[in-house]
Amino acid sequence: MKIKRREFFKQSALGVGGMLVSAKLARGDVPPKYFEPYEKVPLGKTKLEWSRVCMGTGVRGGNRESNQTRMGKEKFEALLRGAHERGVRVFDLADLYGTHPYVLPALKGIPRDDYAIISKIWWRPGGIPDKDRPDADVVIPRFLKEIGTDYIDLVLLHCVESPKWPEELRKQMDILDKYKDKGVIRAHGVSCHTVDALEAAANEPWVDSVHARINPYGMSMDKGHERVPGVLKKIHDAGKGVVGMKIIGEGKLRNDEEKRSESIKYVLGLGCVDILNVGFEKIEEVDDLAARVKKVERA
């Protein structure tokens, strides 16, 4: 049976259109109904895109130790590899935790641009063995050497509490700006441990991204924790990245199935937390979190 020229082109167009729709579906252009733990999400208006789930390495961290370092090199590096194999593409380190030397050996053979590294400068008294607190232009070269990398994706000023921290830490901020201009770091920001410090971060143009403690129970959170969601929305609306910490209540929800799921659902439902930063100590905890994220329906 002969097909008219016009009908032929019409049917061909429909066929091509169908293939394009199928291709879009295959590429994931149509948002899935549920959250995906390992999908790449933008960190605010930075040019960084990371997996939604981040592996923290500072459980009970201090004096350059953490629960992760205390498990020993072999077990810690196996945990890092296992997390990466599952899809985790960002690892949260800090001078305070002593975790700098572990990531690159654990991920040997994997291109550096396949994962991101966060680290934090400990500028406060105590916390680490050193008595001196040299400026960031001394600290950053040491970080690069310890980690074994040419650049760090995100560097934070660790544990700011004062509402005046942008004034008090301006010298360090200016130094980090210069490193960012050179490409030695790709973004900078703060890890906040009071609501007042969070408010200051929301209003500070220098901030690219913020680490903030958030869960629905106020566990290991700041005084006045009920204000935190509103401030995080303000930070997110300003185009800054938001990395949520203490999602599992600093491990307090580890044995509470219901509250663990509710916390993940709550944080994702806020719509202003880009990355979930969780201090995994077992590979089963990575799988558990991923499974619970997949059960949360998108708004």
C-alpha positions as CSV (number, residue, x, y, z in Angstrom):
1,M,0.0,0.0,0.0
2,K,1.4,3.3,-1.1
3,I,1.8,6.1,1.5
4,K,1.4,9.7,0.5
5,R,4.5,11.9,0.8
6,R,2.8,14.1,3.5
7,E,1.7,11.1,5.5
8,F,5.1,9.6,5.3
9,F,6.8,12.7,6.8
10,K,4.0,13.0,9.4
11,Q,4.6,9.4,10.6
12,S,8.3,9.8,10.4
13,A,8.1,13.0,12.6
14,L,5.9,11.1,15.1
15,G,8.4,8.3,15.2
16,V,11.4,10.7,15.7
17,G,9.4,12.5,18.4
18,G,8.7,9.3,20.2
19,M,12.3,8.4,20.1
20,L,13.2,11.8,21.5
21,V,10.8,11.4,24.4
22,S,12.2,8.0,25.1
23,A,15.7,9.4,25.0
24,K,14.7,12.1,27.5
25,L,13.1,9.6,29.8
26,A,16.3,7.5,29.6
27,R,18.4,10.6,30.4
28,G,16.2,11.3,33.4
29,D,14.9,14.7,32.0
30,V,11.6,13.8,33.5
31,P,12.1,14.0,37.3
32,P,11.6,10.7,39.1
33,K,8.7,10.5,41.7
34,Y,11.1,9.7,44.5
35,F,14.4,11.1,45.6
36,E,17.6,9.4,44.4
37,P,20.4,9.2,46.9
38,Y,23.2,9.3,44.4
39,E,21.9,11.7,41.7
40,K,24.1,14.8,41.1
41,V,22.6,18.0,42.6
42,P,23.8,21.5,42.3
43,L,25.4,23.1,45.4
44,G,23.6,26.4,45.4
45,K,24.7,28.7,42.6
46,T,28.3,27.3,42.6
47,K,29.4,25.4,39.6
48,L,29.6,22.3,41.7
49,E,27.3,19.3,41.4
50,W,27.6,16.5,43.9
51,S,25.9,13.3,44.9
52,R,23.0,14.0,47.2
53,V,24.6,11.8,49.9
54,C,27.9,12.8,51.3
55,M,30.1,10.7,53.5
56,G,31.2,12.5,56.7
57,T,34.4,11.3,58.4
58,G,34.2,13.1,61.8
59,V,32.0,11.1,64.2
60,R,33.2,11.9,67.7
61,G,36.0,13.9,66.0
62,G,38.7,15.9,67.7
63,N,42.4,16.1,68.2
64,R,42.9,14.8,64.7
65,E,41.0,11.6,65.4
66,S,37.4,10.3,64.7
67,N,35.5,7.1,64.9
68,Q,36.5,6.6,61.3
69,T,40.2,6.9,61.9
70,R,40.0,4.8,65.0
71,M,38.7,1.9,63.0
72,G,42.2,1.7,61.4
73,K,43.5,2.4,57.9
74,E,42.4,-0.8,56.2
75,K,38.8,-0.7,57.5
76,F,38.4,3.0,56.9
77,E,39.7,2.9,53.4
78,A,37.5,-0.1,52.6
79,L,34.5,1.9,53.8
80,L,35.5,4.9,51.6
81,R,35.8,2.6,48.6
82,G,32.5,0.9,49.3
83,A,30.7,4.2,49.6
84,H,32.2,5.4,46.3
85,E,31.2,2.1,44.6
86,R,27.6,2.7,45.6
87,G,27.6,6.2,44.2
88,V,28.8,8.6,47.0
89,R,30.8,11.3,45.2
90,V,31.6,13.7,48.0
91,F,33.7,13.2,51.2
92,D,33.6,15.5,54.1
93,L,37.0,15.8,55.8
94,A,38.6,18.2,58.4
95,D,41.9,19.0,60.0
96,L,40.0,18.4,63.3
97,Y,39.2,14.8,62.3
98,G,42.7,13.8,61.0
99,T,41.1,12.3,57.9
100,H,43.1,14.0,55.2
101,P,45.4,11.1,54.3
102,Y,42.8,8.5,53.7
103,V,40.6,9.4,50.7
104,L,43.1,9.4,47.8
105,P,44.7,6.0,48.8
106,A,41.2,4.5,49.2
107,L,40.2,5.7,45.8
108,K,43.4,5.0,44.0
109,G,43.0,4.7,40.2
110,I,39.7,6.7,40.2
111,P,40.0,10.1,38.4
112,R,40.1,13.0,40.9
113,D,37.3,14.7,39.1
114,D,35.0,11.8,39.8
115,Y,34.6,12.8,43.4
116,A,34.7,15.9,45.5
117,I,36.6,16.7,48.7
118,I,35.5,19.1,51.5
119,S,37.8,20.1,54.2
120,K,37.7,22.6,57.1
121,I,40.1,24.9,58.8
122,W,40.2,24.7,62.6
123,W,40.9,28.2,63.7
124,R,39.6,28.1,67.3
125,P,41.7,27.4,70.5
126,G,42.0,23.8,71.5
127,G,40.7,20.9,69.3
128,I,44.0,20.0,67.6
129,P,47.4,19.4,69.1
130,D,49.1,22.5,67.6
131,K,49.3,25.6,69.8
132,D,49.6,28.0,66.9
133,R,46.8,28.9,64.5
134,P,48.6,30.0,61.3
135,D,46.7,31.9,58.6
136,A,45.0,30.1,55.7
137,D,47.9,30.7,53.4
138,V,49.9,28.3,55.6
139,V,47.1,25.9,56.3
140,I,45.9,25.3,52.8
141,P,49.3,24.2,51.3
142,R,49.5,21.7,54.2
143,F,46.0,20.4,53.5
144,L,46.9,19.9,49.8
145,K,50.0,17.9,50.8
146,E,48.2,15.8,53.4
147,I,45.4,14.9,51.1
148,G,47.6,14.5,48.1
149,T,45.6,16.7,45.7
150,D,46.1,19.9,43.6
151,Y,42.8,21.4,44.7
152,I,40.0,21.1,47.3
153,D,36.4,21.4,46.1
154,L,35.1,23.2,49.2
155,V,37.0,24.7,52.2
156,L,35.1,25.8,55.3
157,L,35.9,27.8,58.4
158,H,35.1,25.2,61.0
159,C,32.6,25.7,63.8
160,V,31.7,29.4,63.7
161,E,29.5,30.5,66.5
162,S,29.7,34.3,66.7
163,P,27.2,36.5,64.8
164,K,30.2,38.7,64.0
165,W,32.3,36.0,62.5
166,P,32.4,37.7,59.1
167,E,34.3,40.6,60.8
168,E,36.4,38.4,63.1
169,L,37.5,36.0,60.3
170,R,37.8,38.5,57.4
171,K,41.6,38.0,57.0
172,Q,41.1,34.2,56.5
173,M,38.2,34.8,54.2
174,D,40.3,37.2,52.0
175,I,43.1,34.6,51.8
176,L,40.6,31.9,50.8
177,D,39.3,34.2,48.1
178,K,42.7,34.4,46.6
179,Y,43.0,30.6,46.6
180,K,39.6,30.4,44.9
181,D,40.7,32.9,42.2
182,K,43.7,30.6,41.5
183,G,41.6,27.5,41.4
184,V,43.3,25.9,44.4
185,I,39.9,25.8,46.0
186,R,36.6,25.8,44.1
187,A,34.3,27.2,46.8
188,H,34.4,28.4,50.4
189,G,32.1,28.8,53.3
190,V,31.4,28.0,56.9
191,S,30.3,25.3,59.2
192,C,27.9,26.9,61.6
193,H,27.2,25.9,65.2
194,T,24.7,28.6,66.3
195,V,21.6,30.0,64.8
196,D,23.1,33.5,65.0
197,A,26.1,32.4,63.0
198,L,23.8,30.9,60.4
199,E,21.9,34.2,60.1
200,A,25.2,35.9,59.5
201,A,26.1,33.4,56.8
202,A,22.8,34.1,55.1
203,N,23.7,37.8,54.8
204,E,27.4,37.4,53.9
205,P,28.1,37.5,50.1
206,W,31.5,35.7,50.6
207,V,29.7,32.5,51.6
208,D,29.3,29.9,48.8
209,S,28.1,27.1,51.0
210,V,27.1,26.4,54.6
211,H,27.2,23.3,56.7
212,A,24.3,23.3,59.2
213,R,22.9,20.9,61.8
214,I,19.3,19.9,60.9
215,N,16.8,17.2,62.0
216,P,13.2,17.3,63.2
217,Y,14.1,16.5,66.8
218,G,16.7,19.2,67.7
219,M,19.3,16.4,68.4
220,S,22.8,17.8,68.5
221,M,21.5,21.0,67.1
222,D,21.8,24.7,68.1
223,K,19.9,26.4,70.8
224,G,16.8,27.9,69.2
225,H,16.8,25.0,66.7
226,E,13.2,25.7,65.7
227,R,14.6,28.8,63.8
228,V,17.0,26.8,61.7
229,P,14.7,25.7,58.8
230,G,13.7,29.3,58.2
231,V,17.3,30.5,58.1
232,L,18.3,27.6,55.8
233,K,15.6,28.6,53.4
234,K,16.9,32.2,53.5
235,I,20.5,30.9,52.8
236,H,19.2,28.6,49.9
237,D,17.1,31.5,48.4
238,A,20.3,33.6,48.4
239,G,21.9,31.0,46.1
240,K,24.2,29.5,48.6
241,G,24.7,25.8,49.0
242,V,23.3,24.0,52.1
243,V,24.9,20.8,53.4
244,G,22.8,19.2,56.2
245,M,24.6,17.6,59.1
246,K,23.3,15.6,62.1
247,I,20.5,14.1,59.9
248,I,20.8,10.9,62.1
249,G,21.2,13.0,65.3
250,E,24.9,12.4,65.5
251,G,24.1,8.6,65.6
252,K,21.4,8.9,68.2
253,L,18.8,7.6,65.7
254,R,21.0,4.7,64.6
255,N,18.7,2.2,66.4
256,D,15.4,4.0,65.8
257,E,14.0,2.9,62.4
258,E,10.9,5.1,62.5
259,K,12.7,8.3,63.6
260,R,15.5,7.7,61.1
261,S,13.1,7.6,58.2
262,E,11.2,10.5,59.5
263,S,14.3,12.6,59.8
264,I,15.4,11.9,56.3
265,K,11.9,12.7,55.0
266,Y,11.7,15.9,57.0
267,V,15.1,17.2,55.8
268,L,14.5,16.4,52.1
269,G,11.0,17.9,52.4
270,L,12.4,21.3,53.5
271,G,13.4,21.9,49.9
272,C,16.5,23.9,50.9
273,V,19.0,21.2,51.9
274,D,21.1,20.2,48.9
275,I,23.4,17.5,50.4
276,L,22.9,15.0,53.2
277,N,26.2,14.7,55.1
278,V,26.2,11.5,57.3
279,G,29.1,10.0,59.2
280,F,28.9,6.4,58.1
281,E,30.8,3.8,60.2
282,K,29.6,0.7,58.3
283,I,28.8,0.1,54.7
284,E,25.4,-1.2,55.8
285,E,24.6,2.3,57.0
286,V,25.3,3.7,53.5
287,D,22.8,1.2,52.0
288,D,20.3,1.9,54.8
289,L,20.3,5.6,54.2
290,A,20.1,5.2,50.4
291,A,17.1,2.9,50.8
292,R,15.3,5.4,53.0
293,V,16.0,8.3,50.7
294,K,14.5,6.3,47.8
295,K,11.2,6.0,49.8
296,V,10.8,9.8,50.1
297,E,8.4,11.2,47.5
298,R,9.3,14.5,45.9
299,A,6.9,17.4,46.4
